[in-house]
Amino acid sequence: MSLTDTGAEALPAPVTPDCPDPRGGVAPGAGALLRDDEETLNLRLPAEFVALRAELPDQGSPGETDLLDGVHTWGPTRTPVGVFELVPVRVDRDLPLIQGWMNDPAVAAYWELAGPRDRTERHLRAQLGGDGRSVPCLGVLDGTALSYWEIYRADLDPLAHFYPARPHDTGIHLLVGEAAHRGRGLGSALLAAVAELIMERRSACARVVAEPDMRNTPSVTAFLNAGFRCSAEVDLPGKRAALMIRDRVRRELP
């Protein structure tokens, strides 16, 4: 899941520069300094990023800026497993489904949102009522909602304290809701499709990032199979994570 609220800053801790690859071998990485910070949601925007945003050329007047370039307008995309679309969450419609997924033991072990509906509801409303740096979505494949996504601005998130963030870095959190859809390559196919969709719809974004728990081998493997590289192991508040990065591929003109 996202970073856990610690309530106070801690001393910096080192990044481990290499990640073991669950498929065998070691992925190359890069070092940085880490520090604990606030929850991904409901946080204060770090002062350095306030200044960064003020310098970006695409920022409009207050109330006009869309930090994620209109996720609700991205529309469907064809993938090897079907037609897929990110549909922004509506709490009145989607809460029962998402809350049921959060109570699946395989999901709860990493998202830590199992329990009554109001716990999941608070998590969703914190994003929906925020400044737009994180958008919760259902992943709909061929008309069926089968996954939950959070698309977020990693460069405006506390995660940016844990790696050398670049402007417009875009982050992904993902869960596949039903056990029947896991373990057969669906997650990898959808991660690759969403990474491409982000690059297509967010022209200023050069990298898609994620931070799955190192213990969650299926998740780490899915990111690797989707074209992400493991840049480093990082000690985040509450978990040791694999910093996964997928770079924009520059296609050569014929």
Beta strands, then each sheet from edge to edge (+ up, - down):
strand 1: 13-14
strand 2: 19-20
strand 3: 26-27
strand 4: 33-34
strand 5: 77-79
strand 6: 82-88
strand 7: 134-141
strand 8: 144-153
strand 9: 170-176
strand 10: 207-210
strand 11: 229-236
strand 12: 239-247
sheet 1: 1+ 4-
sheet 2: 2+ 3-
sheet 3: 5+ 6- 7+ 8- 9+ 10+ 12- 11+
end
